[in-house]
Amino acid sequence: MNQKIKEKAVRLLLLVIGLIIAHLGVTMFLLTNLGADPFNVMIQGLSGKLPISHGITHMGICFIIILILLITDRSYIKIGTIVCMVLGGPIIDGFTFLLKNIINGDRPFVVRLLIVVLACVILAFGMTIVITSEAGTGPNDLVAVVISDKLKKSFGIVRIIVDVTFFLIGVLLGGVFGIGTLVCAFVVGTAAGIIMPFSKSIVDWGLNLLCPKKCDKPAEKSDET
C-alpha cells in the first residue's frame, strides 16, 4: 500500500477511536439528566425558535460551519470531519443502550455530578485524540480549533470561551440547561488544554506502531550547499 495512503488510513482509524471515546463521555453526560453540553443548549434554543427539530437544526449548524470553512479555509475540512458528523449519533445511541440502566436520573445528585465531571474529562480526552489525529475534526469543535489556530492561542482557553459563548446564546434563546452545562463549559476546555500534549503522544505512538516506515512529516532539507 502507498505509504501516504496508509498513513491517512491510520490517522482516520485513530480519529474513529478518539470519536468513540469522546462520545462515551457525551453519552455519560447526557444520561445524568443534569443538562446538555453548551453547543446543544444553543441548538435547543435555535430549534425552539424555528419550525424544525433539534436534530435538523444541529445538522444545519454543522453544515453551515463546514460550508463557511470550505469557502474561507478548506484545509480544516477533511474526510474525518464527515466521519464525525455521520458516526456521532449512532455511537451515542449505542452507548445509551448499554449505559442507560447504569447511569440515570435516579442516582443521587452528587453521584451524577461526579459522573458529569468524569464524562467531561473523557470527552476532552477523545476530542483531543480526534484533533491531534489530523484526519479531521467534529464540526462543532471546529470553531474552537480554527480560532485557536488563527489567533495562535491555547486550544483549552479558546474552548472555554467558545463553550461559554454557546451557553450564553442558548440561554438567551431559551435553551434548557442545568448544572452539568456549566460544569461542561469550564471543565472540557480546561481538561483539553492539559490532555492535548498527552493525546498527541498517543497519536504519534499509534502512527509509529501501525505505520512504522515513514508516517512522520518529511525531514526538512538542509540549508548546506
N, C-alpha and C positions, 0 to 999 in steps of 0.2 A: 504494500500500500504506500502511496506517495506520503512522504514524511509530513508535509504541510496538512494534508487531509487527515492523517492520523492524529496530529496534534489538535486540530479543530474538533475531531470526534471525542478525544479525551477531555478537552475543555468543556464540551457540551455535556458529557457524562458527569463531570464534576458539578456543573451548573444544576443538573437534574437532582443530584444528591443534595446539594445546598437547598434547592427548591423544596424538596421533601422535608428536610429538617425545619426550614422556615415555616412551612405550612402546618407542621406538627405544633409549633408554637402558636400560630394563629388559631388553630382549632382548640387547643387547650384554653386559650384566652377567651374565645367566644363561648365555650361551654360553661364558663364560670358565671355567665349572666351578669357581669359587672360592667358592661358597656362594650362598644366596638372600638376598633383602632381609629385614630383621628381621621385617616383618609376616608374610611367608610362612614364615619359620622357626617363628614361633608357630603358624601354621596347620598346618605339618608335625607339630609336637608334639601339637596337638589331634587331628588326624586319626589319629595313631598310637594315641591313647587311645580313639578312637571307632570303631565299625564302619562308617565311611563314608569316601569318598575325599577326597583333598586338595581337589579342585575343589568338591565339595559342601560341605565344611567352609568353604572360602573364601567361597562364595556365602552360606552360612548366617550367618557372622560379619558380612558386609557387610549382609545383610538385617536382622540384629539392630541394627546401628548405625543404619541408616535408620529402623527401627521406633522405637527409643528417641528419635530426634530428631523423628520425626513426633508423638510424644506430648509431648515436652518443649519443642521449639522447631522447628516445621516450616519456618521461614524458611530453614533450611540445606538443605532438600531441594527441589531444582529439577529440571527436565527434564534438565539436563546431568548430574546425578548418575546418573540411569538410563542415559543415553547412555554414560557412563564404564563403568558396570557391564556393559553389553551389548557394547560395542565393544572393550574391553580385550583379551580373549582372542584374537579374530580378528586384531587388529593385531599382537599378539606372534607368532602363528602365521605371519603373512605375512612379518614381518621375520626370523623364524627361518629360513624357507625361503630368503630372499635372502642371509643373512649366515652360515649355518652352515658354509660352506666357507672363509670368510674369518676368522671368529673361532671358535676351538675349543680344546679342552683340549690339543691337540698343540703349541700355541705355547709359547715359553719362559715360565717363571713371571713374570719381570719384565715382559715384554710384556703378559701377561694382567692383571697387577696395575695397570699403567698404563691399560689399557683399562677396568678397573673404575672407576678414578678419573674418567676421561673420561666413562664411562657415567653415573656418579652426577651429574656436572655437567649433562649433557644431560637426565637425569631431572628434576633440580631446575629447569632452565630450562622444560621443558614443563609441569611441575607448577605452577609459579608463573603461567604463562600461563593454565592452566585455572582457577586460583583467582581471578586478577585479572579474568578474563572476567566473573565474577559470574553465570554461567549455570548453575553447579553445580560440585560438587567430587567427585572419586573417593571412594567410600565409605571406603576405607582411609586416605585423607588427612583425612577429616572430623574424626577425633579430635583431631588437632593443630590444625586450623582452629578448632574450637569452643573448645578450651582456650585458645588464643591470644586469641580474641575476648573470652571471658568474663573472663579474668584480665588482659586488656589488656597482654599480654607479646609480645615479638618472636616471630614465627612460627618463625624459624630456630632459636632456642633451644628453644622448645617442641617442635619437630620432633625435635631431637636427643634430648631427654628421653623422648619417646614412642617413638622408634625403639630406644633403649637398653632401655626397659621391655619392648617387644615381644621384643627379642633375649633378655633375661634369662628371660622367661616361656617362650620357645621352648626355651632350653637346659634349664630345669628340667623341661619336659615331654618332653625327649628329641628335639627337632628337630635336623636335620642343618644344620650351619653351617660356614663357612670364613672365611679371612682377608678375603674380599670382603664378608662380612656385617658384620664390624667396621668396615671402611672405609666401607661404606654408612651404617652407623648414625651416623657422625660427619660424613661429607662432604656427604651430601644436605642435612641441615639447615643446615649452615654455608653451603653454596653457595646454598641457597634464600634465606637471610637477606640475602645480598649481591645476588642477582639480582632479588629481588622488585620493587624500585623500577624497574629496567630493564624487566622484564616488564610492569609497569603502564603504562609509557610506550609500549611496543609495542602493548598493547591499546588505549590511548587513540588512538594513531596509526591503528590499524586501524579503529576506530569512526569517526574523522573522515574517513577515506578512503572507507569503504564506506557510511557513513550520515552524510553531511556536514551535513544540515539541522539536526537537534537530537537528537543522541544523548546529550549530557551531561545531567546532572540539572537540573531546572528551577531557575532563579535564585531565591534567597530573596527574599521580599517585603521591601520597605523598611519600616523602622520609622517613617519620617516620615509625618506625617498631612497 
